[in-house]
Amino acid sequence: MLHIHEEAARCLLCKDAPCTKACINGDPARAIRAIRFDNIKNASRWIAHCTDADLERAEQACIHYDQPIRIRELLAGSPLPAPPLGECNNATAPSSKYSPKGGAERGLLAITFCGIHCENPFFLASSAVCTNYEMVARAFEMGWAGVFYKTICKQDIREVSPRFDAIKEGTSFAGFRNMEQLSENPYEMDFDILKRLKLNYPKKVVIASIMGQFEEEWVELAQMAEFAGCDAVELNFSCPQMRVAGMGSDVGQDQELVTAYTAYVKQHVKIPVIPKMTPNITHMKEPAMGAYFAGADAISAINTIKSITFTPEAEVSEKRTVSGYSGRAVKPIAQRFILELAQNHIMKGLELSGVGGIETWRDALEYIQIGCRNVQVCTAVMQYGYRIIDDLILGLQTYMAERGIERLEDIVGEELPSFVAPSGLDRDTIVLPKVDREKCMGCGRCFISCSDGGHQAITLDLDSRQPHIIGTKCVGCHLCRLVCPTGAIGLSNRFKKKEK
């Protein structure tokens, strides 16, 4: 049986996709992309009028390096119900309107950040995805609400080659290592770019990210951002690979410097000031509180995590160094830091911008539900391009429509009460795993993992190849459920543990 998400993950997400060019009545490439980015409920919108012949031609045109994507089976044979988002304008483009009640436009994703109106919560993160006017303008045209422009400084930035490396799963990045520093443009050029962006896209949010080496530089750059018409300024206290000491994460690890530089900037500009925190520290709350008491309007977190890789192709003249790690692998770490800030009652009311491992609308939703008012995306754009904004917007719209939520504001921080300290967890009840015999293929992975890494609570009948859970031994850790390749292990009802 075809696994829909695994097959969609094999798709190369081609530019000017041959499968769609071969399809007369739809856009199979767009439908597959919707599945790939956790938007399966909307996939059928792009193949609603496709015939079997359309999908057969699309499959024959697939240029996959291995075997063609099984497009007919993936799209025609899979249940892909259209959601309650209104009618498609045509076979290849969904309506920009949707409504749980009839008539609400995509403005329902609008939210304010530091008092600034944002048409949706999706921003480009300060990075290689936003280094010039043309790039950012193209992203704005495609639907991104705003940009944290690549960090501007007065230093001579000299980059290395190569500067990127990745740990891959198939053709996708599980994690991404980046040795790039700040903008290589002259700082005057960058501020001119920001001025033109704000002039030509007045409804988009333009935020300058800056980094100074001394107090005077922080203030000068912030004032230039304000003069250029930027909506806010981000203070980069967090770049992990600066070749100049006393900059980047060296600042973010020092509460006194964070406090001082934030205060200096706040004293000299009227636009919102947003320090960006480093994760290369045990507790982020100390420097974040320094920024808060210095008058910061919001905090953005996280920047990349210090790391190394051993890939020979990524060596720089046979040398390696510590640099920043990003991508899907860092999302749980980033969210832990966001949670730490959101749960700090002293800083209650300080707004948050979430960064780290965001690829899908569901990733973004998680950040919003723990307190972020917007999210910043970098590594996913580097892999897949600005076009992922389509599924970020449509997926979040669909989720809100299904819940009957009319304002994004209403779900900011809604999951915070569900997070407690370890001492606050229920330790008197248990949930045992339950095997679905129809889904189980008898591979024995659950048996091996439980025997060698769990509590020896599973037996395997080698004749029937069926696993059996020993209730008296099972502690409800659910390692078996996590290793099961077919999803055959689920949850039983929670019940009270027996007294010892």
C-alpha positions in Angstrom: 0.0 0.0 0.0 1.3 3.4 -1.0 2.3 5.7 1.9 1.1 9.1 0.8 3.4 11.3 2.7 6.5 9.1 2.0 5.8 9.2 -1.8 5.1 13.0 -1.7 8.5 13.4 0.1 10.2 11.7 -2.9 9.0 14.4 -5.2 11.8 16.8 -6.4 9.4 19.8 -6.4 10.7 20.7 -9.8 10.8 24.2 -11.2 8.3 24.5 -14.1 7.3 20.9 -13.3 7.1 18.6 -16.4 4.3 16.6 -14.8 2.1 19.7 -14.7 3.1 20.7 -18.2 1.9 17.3 -19.4 -1.4 17.6 -17.5 -4.1 19.5 -19.4 -6.7 19.9 -16.7 -4.9 20.4 -13.5 -1.6 21.0 -11.6 -0.4 17.7 -10.1 2.9 19.2 -9.0 1.0 21.8 -6.9 -1.2 19.0 -5.4 1.9 16.9 -4.5 3.5 20.0 -2.9 0.4 20.5 -0.8 0.8 16.9 0.6 4.5 17.4 1.1 3.9 20.5 3.3 1.2 18.9 5.5 -1.7 20.4 3.5 -3.3 17.2 2.3 -6.8 18.5 2.9 -6.3 21.0 0.1 -4.5 18.9 -2.4 -7.6 17.9 -4.4 -8.2 21.6 -5.3 -5.5 21.4 -8.0 -6.6 18.1 -9.5 -10.3 18.4 -9.3 -10.8 18.2 -13.1 -8.0 15.8 -13.9 -8.8 12.7 -15.9 -7.0 9.4 -15.5 -5.3 10.2 -18.8 -4.1 13.6 -17.4 -2.5 11.8 -14.4 -1.0 9.1 -16.6 0.7 11.7 -18.8 1.9 13.5 -15.7 3.5 10.4 -14.4 5.2 9.6 -17.7 6.6 13.1 -17.7 8.1 12.9 -14.2 11.9 13.4 -14.3 12.7 11.8 -10.9 16.3 10.6 -10.7 15.2 7.2 -9.5 11.7 6.0 -10.4 8.9 8.4 -11.3 6.5 9.5 -8.6 3.4 7.3 -8.6 1.2 10.2 -9.4 -1.9 8.3 -10.3 -1.8 6.3 -7.1 -0.8 9.2 -5.0 -3.5 11.6 -6.2 -6.2 9.6 -7.9 -6.3 6.7 -5.5 -5.9 8.7 -2.2 -8.7 10.3 -0.2 -8.1 14.0 -0.6 -11.3 15.8 0.4 -11.7 19.5 -0.4 -12.0 21.6 2.8 -14.7 24.2 3.4 -12.8 27.0 1.8 -15.1 28.2 -0.9 -14.9 27.2 -4.6 -11.8 27.1 -6.7 -11.5 29.8 -9.3 -10.2 27.2 -11.7 -8.5 23.8 -11.7 -5.1 25.1 -10.8 -5.6 28.0 -8.4 -7.5 28.0 -5.1 -9.7 30.9 -4.2 -7.9 33.5 -1.9 -11.2 33.6 0.1 -12.4 31.1 2.6 -15.1 31.2 5.3 -16.2 29.2 8.2 -19.2 31.5 8.2 -19.3 32.7 4.6 -17.3 35.6 3.2 -14.3 36.1 5.5 -11.2 36.9 3.5 -7.6 35.8 4.2 -7.4 38.9 6.4 -8.3 36.6 9.2 -4.6 35.7 9.4 -3.8 39.3 10.2 -2.2 40.1 13.5 -0.3 43.0 15.1 3.3 42.7 16.1 4.7 45.5 18.2 1.7 47.5 17.2 2.5 46.9 13.5 -0.3 45.5 11.3 0.9 42.2 9.6 -1.3 40.6 6.9 -0.2 37.2 8.1 2.3 35.8 10.6 4.9 34.6 8.0 8.2 36.5 7.7 11.5 35.9 6.1 14.3 35.4 8.7 17.4 37.5 8.6 19.6 35.3 6.4 20.6 34.4 2.9 17.0 34.3 1.8 16.7 38.1 1.9 19.9 39.8 0.8 18.8 42.3 -1.9 15.8 44.2 -3.2 14.8 41.7 -5.9 14.6 38.8 -3.6 12.5 40.5 -1.0 10.2 42.1 -3.6 9.6 38.7 -5.1 8.8 37.2 -1.7 6.4 40.1 -1.0 4.6 39.5 -4.3 4.2 35.9 -3.4 2.5 36.6 -0.1 5.0 36.9 2.7 3.9 39.5 5.2 7.3 40.9 6.1 11.1 40.5 6.3 13.8 40.6 8.9 16.4 41.7 6.4 19.8 40.2 6.5 21.9 41.7 9.3 23.6 45.0 8.4 26.9 46.0 9.9 29.8 48.3 9.2 32.5 45.6 9.2 34.1 44.2 6.1 32.4 40.8 5.8 34.5 38.2 4.0 32.8 34.8 3.6 34.3 31.4 3.1 33.7 28.8 0.4 31.9 26.4 0.8 29.8 27.8 3.6 26.9 25.3 3.9 26.6 21.7 4.8 23.6 19.5 5.5 22.5 16.3 7.2 20.0 14.9 4.7 17.0 12.5 4.8 16.5 11.6 1.1 16.6 14.9 -0.8 15.6 17.0 2.2 17.6 18.6 5.0 17.1 17.1 8.5 19.6 19.7 9.7 21.6 22.5 7.9 24.9 24.0 8.9 25.7 27.5 7.9 29.0 29.5 8.2 27.6 32.6 6.6 27.9 35.8 8.6 26.2 39.1 7.8 25.3 41.1 4.7 28.3 41.6 2.4 26.7 44.8 0.9 27.9 48.2 1.9 25.6 49.3 4.7 24.5 52.4 2.9 23.3 50.2 0.0 21.3 47.9 2.4 19.5 50.9 3.9 18.7 52.2 0.5 17.2 48.8 -0.4 15.1 48.9 2.8 13.9 52.4 2.0 12.8 51.3 -1.5 11.1 48.2 -0.2 9.0 50.2 2.2 8.2 52.8 -0.4 7.1 50.2 -3.0 5.4 47.8 -0.5 3.9 50.1 2.2 1.6 47.3 3.5 4.5 44.9 4.0 6.5 44.9 7.2 10.2 45.8 6.7 12.5 45.2 9.7 16.2 45.9 9.6 18.4 43.5 11.5 21.6 45.2 12.6 24.9 44.4 14.4 27.3 46.9 15.9 30.7 46.4 17.5 30.5 49.4 19.8 27.7 51.4 21.4 28.0 54.2 18.7 27.6 51.7 15.9 24.5 50.1 17.3 22.9 53.6 17.7 24.1 54.8 14.2 22.7 51.7 12.4 19.4 51.8 14.3 19.0 55.5 13.4 19.7 54.8 9.8 17.0 52.0 9.8 14.5 54.5 11.3 15.5 57.1 8.7 15.0 54.5 5.9 11.4 54.1 7.0 11.8 50.6 8.6 8.9 49.5 10.8 11.3 48.1 13.5 14.9 47.2 14.1 16.2 43.8 15.2 19.4 43.7 17.3 21.4 40.6 16.3 22.9 39.5 19.6 23.2 35.9 18.4 25.2 35.1 15.2 27.3 32.1 16.2 30.2 32.4 13.7 31.4 36.0 13.7 35.2 36.2 13.0 35.4 39.4 15.1 35.4 38.9 18.8 32.8 40.8 20.9 30.0 40.5 18.3 27.1 38.2 17.7 26.5 35.4 20.2 29.4 36.8 22.4 26.9 39.6 23.1 23.9 37.4 23.6 25.6 35.4 26.3 26.3 38.5 28.3 23.3 39.9 30.1 25.0 43.2 30.8 25.9 43.8 27.1 22.4 42.8 26.0 20.9 45.3 28.5 23.3 48.1 27.7 23.0 47.9 23.9 19.3 47.5 24.0 19.0 50.5 26.2 21.3 52.7 24.0 19.2 51.9 20.9 15.9 52.4 22.7 17.1 55.9 23.8 17.8 57.0 20.2 15.0 55.6 18.1 11.2 55.6 18.2 10.6 52.5 16.2 10.2 49.1 18.0 13.4 47.4 19.1 13.6 43.6 18.9 16.7 41.8 20.3 17.4 38.4 18.8 18.6 35.9 21.4 21.2 33.2 21.1 20.4 29.5 22.0 24.1 28.9 22.8 23.4 29.4 26.5 21.8 27.4 29.2 19.0 29.8 30.1 17.8 32.5 27.7 15.7 34.2 30.3 18.6 36.1 31.9 19.7 38.1 28.8 16.1 38.3 27.7 15.1 39.9 31.0 18.0 42.3 30.5 16.5 43.3 27.2 13.1 43.5 28.7 14.2 45.9 31.5 16.0 48.0 28.9 12.7 48.6 27.1 12.7 45.9 24.3 9.4 45.8 22.5 9.8 42.1 21.5 12.2 39.2 21.5 13.0 37.0 18.5 14.5 33.6 19.1 16.3 31.5 18.2 19.4 32.0 16.0 21.4 29.0 14.9 22.9 26.5 17.3 26.7 26.1 17.4 27.7 22.8 15.7 30.2 20.9 13.7 30.0 18.5 10.8 32.6 16.2 9.2 31.6 16.2 5.6 34.9 16.4 3.5 33.2 18.4 0.8 32.3 21.2 3.3 35.9 21.7 4.4 37.5 25.1 3.8 41.0 24.5 2.5 41.1 21.3 4.6 39.9 23.1 7.8 36.7 23.0 9.7 35.1 25.2 12.3 32.2 25.7 14.6 29.2 27.3 13.0 25.4 27.5 13.1 22.9 24.6 12.8 19.3 25.1 11.7 16.4 23.3 10.0 13.9 20.8 11.2 16.2 19.3 13.8 16.4 22.4 15.9 12.6 23.1 16.1 12.1 21.3 19.5 15.1 23.2 21.0 13.9 26.5 19.6 10.4 25.9 21.0 11.9 25.1 24.4 13.5 28.5 24.5 10.3 30.2 23.4 8.4 28.4 26.1 10.9 29.6 28.7 10.4 33.2 27.7 6.6 32.9 27.3 6.2 31.4 30.8 8.3 34.1 32.5 5.7 36.1 34.4 8.1 39.0 34.9 8.2 39.6 31.1 4.5 39.0 30.7 3.3 41.1 27.7 6.6 41.1 25.9 5.9 39.9 22.4 7.7 37.0 20.7 8.8 36.2 17.2 9.6 32.5 16.7 12.5 31.2 14.6 13.8 27.6 14.0 12.9 24.6 11.9 9.6 26.0 10.4 8.6 24.2 7.2 4.9 23.7 7.4 1.9 25.6 8.7 1.6 23.2 11.6 5.2 24.1 12.6 4.2 27.7 12.6 1.0 27.0 14.5 2.9 25.4 17.3 5.0 28.5 17.7 1.9 30.6 17.8 0.2 28.4 20.3 3.1 28.8 22.7 3.0 32.6 22.5 4.6 33.9 19.2 2.8 36.6 17.2 4.8 35.8 14.1 7.3 33.3 12.8 10.4 33.6 10.7 11.5 31.1 8.0 14.9 30.5 6.6 16.2 27.0 5.9 12.9 25.8 4.4 13.0 28.7 1.9 16.6 27.9 1.1 15.5 24.4 0.2 12.1 24.9 -1.4 11.8 28.6 -2.3 9.4 31.4 -1.4 6.5 29.3 -2.9 6.0 27.5 0.4 4.1 30.5 1.5 1.1 29.1 -0.4 0.8 26.1 1.9 1.7 28.0 5.0 -1.2 30.4 4.4 -3.7 27.9 3.1 -2.9 25.3 5.7 -3.3 27.7 8.6 -6.5 29.1 7.0 -8.0 25.6 6.8 -7.1 24.8 10.4 -8.8 28.0 11.6 -11.8 27.4 9.5 -12.3 23.9 10.8 -12.1 25.2 14.4 -14.3 28.1 13.6 -11.7 30.6 14.7 -12.0 34.1 13.2 -8.9 35.8 14.6 -5.3 34.5 14.7 -5.0 36.5 17.9 -7.3 34.1 19.6 -4.9 31.2 19.5 -1.7 33.0 20.5 -0.4 31.2 23.6 -3.4 28.9 23.9 -1.2 25.8 24.6 0.9 27.4 27.3 -1.3 26.1 30.2 -0.6 22.5 29.0 3.1 22.8 29.7 4.1 22.2 33.4 7.2 21.4 35.3 8.1 17.7 35.6 6.8 17.8 39.2 3.4 18.7 37.9 2.9 15.6 35.7 0.5 12.8 36.5 2.5 9.8 37.7 -0.4 7.7 39.0 -1.9 6.6 35.7 -0.7 4.7 32.6 -1.6 4.4 28.9 -0.7 1.1 27.4 0.0 0.6 23.7 -2.5 -1.2 21.6 -1.8 -3.2 18.4 -4.0 -2.9 15.3 -3.8 -6.4 13.9 -4.9 -5.3 10.4 -2.1 -2.8 10.1 0.6 -4.9 11.7 2.9 -6.5 9.1 4.8 -8.6 11.6 8.3 -7.1 11.2 9.1 -7.4 14.8 10.6 -3.9 15.2 8.6 -3.3 18.3 9.8 -6.6 19.9 13.5 -5.8 19.2 13.2 -2.2 20.6 11.3 -3.3 23.7 13.7 -6.2 24.3 16.9 -4.2 23.9 15.9 -0.6 24.7 12.7 -0.9 26.8 11.2 -3.2 29.4 10.9 -6.6 27.7 7.2 -6.3 27.7 6.5 -7.6 24.1 6.6 -11.2 22.8 6.6 -12.1 19.1 5.0 -15.3 17.8 7.3 -16.3 14.9 4.7 -18.4 13.3 1.9 -15.8 13.1 4.5 -12.9 13.3 2.2 -11.1 15.7 3.5 -9.2 18.7 1.7 -9.4 22.0 2.0 -6.9 24.8 2.6 -8.2 28.4 0.4 -5.9 30.4 2.1 -6.8 33.7 5.5 -5.7 32.4 4.6 -2.8 30.2 5.3 0.6 31.7 3.6 2.6 29.0 6.8 4.2 27.6 5.5 3.9 24.0 8.9 3.2 22.4 7.2 0.4 20.4 4.7 2.9 19.0 7.4 5.2 17.9 9.5 2.6 16.0 6.5 0.9 14.3 6.9 1.6 10.6 3.2 1.1 9.7 1.5 3.0 12.5 0.0 -0.2 13.8 0.5 0.6 17.5 -1.8 3.1 19.1 -3.1 4.1 22.5 -5.4 2.4 24.9 -7.5 4.2 27.5 -5.6 5.8 30.5 -6.2 4.0 33.8 -4.9 4.1 37.3 -1.7 2.2 38.1 -1.9 -0.7 40.5 -0.4 0.0 44.0 3.0 -1.6 44.5 
